[in-house]
């Protein structure tokens, strides 16, 4: 359900024109501003329930198919540090996009996010509603593709992924989510048509390959080595990794966006992260990403990441240090597949 259908904004208070933030609101559209204002007012209470619409501050943070993001702020005169944990001065409003329109997917993602927030692995959760949520705003920057090869950041990412893989979550334990997604995308790909003749020719050229057999080959290859199953992020690319502005944090990297999180093969999470080194999704023109195979991590770079991953794992679960399936050789072998 789209959040924009959830609220009636026909009251004079809600549709009144904003003065102090009128230019920003006009740019965003009053419909978005009104809903954001109501959500913060109804779910956060405290000073959020006391301010008027013309005092409400909202700034778009970006988004795409997955989410639309907005930073919502209390005006300066209403801010306080006394109760920041329960009544924050700034929140992130997340409106689910196309990927999370399925209601079952929304439920699972909300459950996962809630638990991660309680365990301190993800941002705090302030409210959940049909179509989105209000969450902690983390002062930080999103990593760029070039950051993934930074050795210090790579160690931090390896440590964070290790923490993630130690989670025990109340979702289906069979590692079928990503594989089923792959087969679903395969079925959809067989009935694609493009109005652009160049894109259509590329598509037809690609479909001359026996893609179905390649997918089955991947499945057989993965299952042959009896891979380790853990709770995976499944999308550890730079856009889902933040670097906190706080220099006092031991590990400044924070993982976000858990739409694809599920139990899966450990090697997929690590191998997929290595593949992300080659892709830059900030490319301004079609196909809106660039691919540089020369950026795939060298063995030395892979070892730096994996050693950090395992160091964190051994520290938390010492018994795994003597388990051959938790050796650097086995982990790298899984990632290679």
Secondary structure, DSSP 8 states (H G I E B T S, - for coil): --GGGS----SHHHHS--STTHHHHHHH-HHHHHHHHHHHHHHH-GGGGTS-GGG-EEEEEEE-SSEEEEEEE--GGG--STTTTTS-SEEEEEEE-GGG-SHHHHHHHHHHHHHHHHTTSS--EEEEETTEEEEE---EEE--GGGGG-HHHHHHHHHHHHHHHT---SS--STTHHHHHHHHHHHHHTT---SSHHHHHHHHHHHTS-HHHHHHHHHHHHHHTT--EEEE-S--SGGGEEEES-TT-S--EEE---TT-EEEEHHHHHHHHHHHTTEETT-SSTTS-EE-GGGS--HHHHHHHHHHHHHHHHHH-GGGGG-GGGSHHHHHHHHH-
